[in-house]
Amino acid sequence: MTDRPAQRTPNRQLAALIAEAGFSNAGLARRVDQLGLEHGLDLRYDKTSVTRWLRGQQPRGTTPALIAEVFTRRLGRRLTAQDLGLDACAPVYAGLEFAATPEEAVDIVSGLWRKDSGSHTELRKIAFTPAGLVVPSRDWLIGRPDDKVVRDPAPRVPAQGRTGSTPGRSQAAPFPPRPRPHAERAPGNRVTGGDIAALRSVAGLFRTLDDQFGGGHARQALVRYLEYECEPMLRGSYDEQTGRRLFAAAADLTRLAGWTSYDIAAHGLAQRYFVQALRLAQAAGDRAYGSYVLVTMSRQAVYLGHGREAVQLARVAQQGVGTGVPPVVQALLHASEARAHGLLGEVRACTGALVRAERALEAARPGDEVPYWAAFFDEAQLADELGHCHRDLQQFRAAAQHAERSLQLRAPAYARSRLFCRVVLATARLGLGELDQACALAADAAGQAAQMRSARASEYVRDFERRLEPYKDAAPVKGYREKVAALR
């Protein structure tokens, strides 16, 4: 990879940070190459490359952002390319920053919305990075609450549109806003209670569509709604109370954008939305919702096979709220930890977390004030969690019992969740040697998956099919494959 012609001024900022981090030139180059591999980049830097950077040459493309991330991981604080004396670019880590202020958080997340709703499809191909979970979750856990979010009527130029911006500020959204039709809301308008009620109502609508038809059904419409309706509100005028409620609604919609991205396997993009939802929840002063975002991040980590990171996220969520949340929320947090332990095959830890989840849910009483986002966690959901955990631990009889109970209790509106549970039940039946029942259940699930726009639904079915390989010559398996082939 070639570099730009040398500059005459040595890069003293980079030299100082290399000394602070204790890197050798070769060590820094090796770490940059390794980080590049996480993003599908074949980089070939060596100690000579670092020497050229120290002499003032500028690396091309996304490399400045990669170098900054190497130092961020090593030193435990967020650093940008500018902090290292390097040219800013559109970084591969755009969106993983945990903003220092609510104002900066709006700049970052609105940049994501614009890029996602536009023609920048490469954003949906960015890889998920487990290391990108560390700094945001830590900053949420130990960060100080935002003193205020009140905003006066004067319109403000977004950070990505300024010149001479302060070094260290995020450059996550380098694309200017597209022109808006005159009938649409403009930045600077006063936000009302009706506006926030509309955001909540829209979130409910998209959540229902996601549950029934999959994340790909209306994801793009959700992102455009965020860009054209939510962003102008965040850049509008509001008092302290209204602002907190606005940030809470924006956090919920952003988490949902991440959830639908996760469901279509845009995992790097989903990860960025979750991080920004976590930051918006902090601006809202809603610690409990922040724990829910961390649980969502833990779910994604489990799905992608990163069990250790998933455990850590669940535990950070628990530590961040303590016992000051309703029993239903406590049950949700413990169940999330159990799923991660189940993935890792940690029987004792998984069982302990499940027991805590069961006890917490038993402690819930009618009339308890339950956050709207936790209302789904009921006996059906707990049975679903138990079924998944016992499946992962290869305790198939218990998995079948809990999956059957979940299907009996779960409302039809949760179509995708019921599909997942049906595949868990099919897998358990397979593990018990009940091949006919397993194939019949999975065939039903495959038919439902074909009607959804959900990569996760399809992957659940494929996972079951991989488990069928040892039985590929059996008549029930041949019949299953014929049925599924007709759906594709």
Secondary structure, 3 states (H helix, E strand, C coil): CCCCCCCCCCCHHHHHHHHHHCCCHHHHHHHHHHHHHHCCCCCCCCHHHHHHHHHCCCCCCCHHHHHHHHHHHHHCCCCCCHHHCCCCCCCCCCCCCCCCCHHHHHHHHHHHHHHHHCCCHHHHHCCCCHHHHHHHHHHHHHCCCCCCCCECCCCCCCHHHCCCCCCCCCCCCCCCCCCCCCCCCCCCCECCHHHHHHHHHHHHHHHHHHHHHCCCCCHHHHHHHHHHHHHHHHCCEECHHHHHHHHHHHHHHHHHHHHHHHHCCCHHHHHHHHHHHHHHHHHHCCHHHHHHHHHHHHHHHHHCCCHHHHHHHHHHHHHHHCCCCCHHHHHHHHHHHHHHHHHHCCHHHHHHHHHHHHHHHHHCCCCCCCCHHHCCCCHHHHHHHHHHHHHHCCCHHHHHHHHHHHHHHCCCCCHHHHHHHHHHHHHHHHHCCCHHHHHHHHHHHHHHHCCCCCHHHHHHHHHHHHHCHHHCCCHHHHHHHHHHHHHC
